[in-house]
Every structure is written in structure tokens, then in C-alpha cells.
Amino acid sequence: MTIQDKTVETFAENFYRYHDALAPDFGGGSAGEWNELAANERKRYVAAARLAFLELRAETEGSHGELFKDWPSGGTEGRECGC
């Protein structure tokens, strides 16, 4: 695992924990601990974090909006995100 991979995974875990901690303030309930999530759910959060980082990089490089042009659904279903 590279430092970049670890950073993305840490970001995804932190985002999940903050999202969960704020849920009661917005009328939601707790979804449980990060480690209690199913592996596919953790992978989805990590893939979303990678796409968010890619989008931020694309914005700084002037190619904003082109990230999903080859993904009709806008997602990564059936694909492993190797970002």
C-alpha cells in the first residue's frame, strides 16, 4: 500500500466518522463504527474519496468536469477504482 492509498483510506474513514457524528444534528441516526461496516461499504467510501481527490486535481489542472465523461452512470459499478 502506498502513502497515497493510505491517505485516501484515512480520509474516507475520517469523512465517515464525521458524517456519522453529525447525523443526530440533521435528524439522522448513527450508522455504526467504521470497522463494523461491510467491506464493500468501506471500499465504496474509499473509491468516493479517490474520485473526490481526482476531481480536485482536475479542477486545479483545468480539466474540471471531464472525470466522468467515460462513465455513463457517473459511478464505478463493476469496476475497481485504481485511482
C-alpha positions in Angstrom: 0.0 0.0 0.0 1.4 3.4 -1.0 1.3 6.5 1.2 -1.3 7.9 -1.3 -3.5 4.9 -0.8 -3.2 5.2 2.9 -4.1 8.9 2.8 -7.2 8.2 0.8 -8.3 5.5 3.1 -7.7 7.7 6.2 -9.6 10.5 4.5 -12.5 8.1 3.8 -12.6 6.8 7.3 -12.4 10.3 8.8 -15.2 11.5 6.5 -17.4 8.6 7.5 -16.8 9.3 11.2 -17.6 13.0 10.9 -20.6 12.2 8.8 -21.8 9.8 11.4 -21.1 12.1 14.3 -23.1 14.9 12.7 -26.1 12.7 11.8 -28.1 13.5 15.0 -27.8 17.2 14.3 -29.5 16.6 11.0 -32.2 14.2 12.1 -30.3 11.0 11.3 -29.1 8.1 13.4 -25.7 6.5 13.8 -24.6 4.1 11.2 -22.1 2.4 13.5 -18.3 2.3 13.6 -16.1 2.3 10.5 -14.8 -1.2 11.4 -18.4 -2.5 11.6 -19.2 -1.5 8.0 -19.3 -4.3 5.4 -16.1 -4.4 3.4 -17.9 -3.4 0.2 -19.2 -0.3 2.0 -15.7 0.7 3.2 -14.5 0.2 -0.4 -17.2 2.4 -1.7 -16.2 5.2 0.7 -12.6 4.8 -0.3 -13.5 4.9 -4.0 -15.6 8.0 -3.4 -12.7 9.7 -1.6 -10.3 8.8 -4.5 -12.8 10.3 -7.0 -13.1 13.4 -4.9 -9.3 13.8 -4.9 -9.2 13.2 -8.6 -11.8 15.9 -9.2 -9.9 18.4 -7.0 -6.8 17.7 -9.0 -8.7 18.0 -12.3 -10.0 21.4 -11.2 -6.5 22.6 -10.5 -5.3 21.4 -13.8 -8.2 23.0 -15.7 -10.0 19.8 -16.8 -12.9 20.1 -14.4 -16.0 18.2 -15.5 -14.1 15.6 -17.6 -13.7 13.0 -14.9 -16.9 11.1 -15.5 -17.2 11.6 -19.3 -16.4 7.9 -19.9 -18.7 6.6 -17.1 -22.3 6.9 -18.3 -23.6 6.2 -14.7 -21.1 8.5 -13.1 -20.0 5.7 -10.8 -17.7 2.8 -10.7 -20.1 -0.1 -10.6 -18.4 -3.3 -11.7 -15.0 -1.6 -11.8 -12.3 -1.5 -9.3 -11.2 2.1 -8.9 -7.4 2.1 -9.4 -7.1 5.8 -8.9 
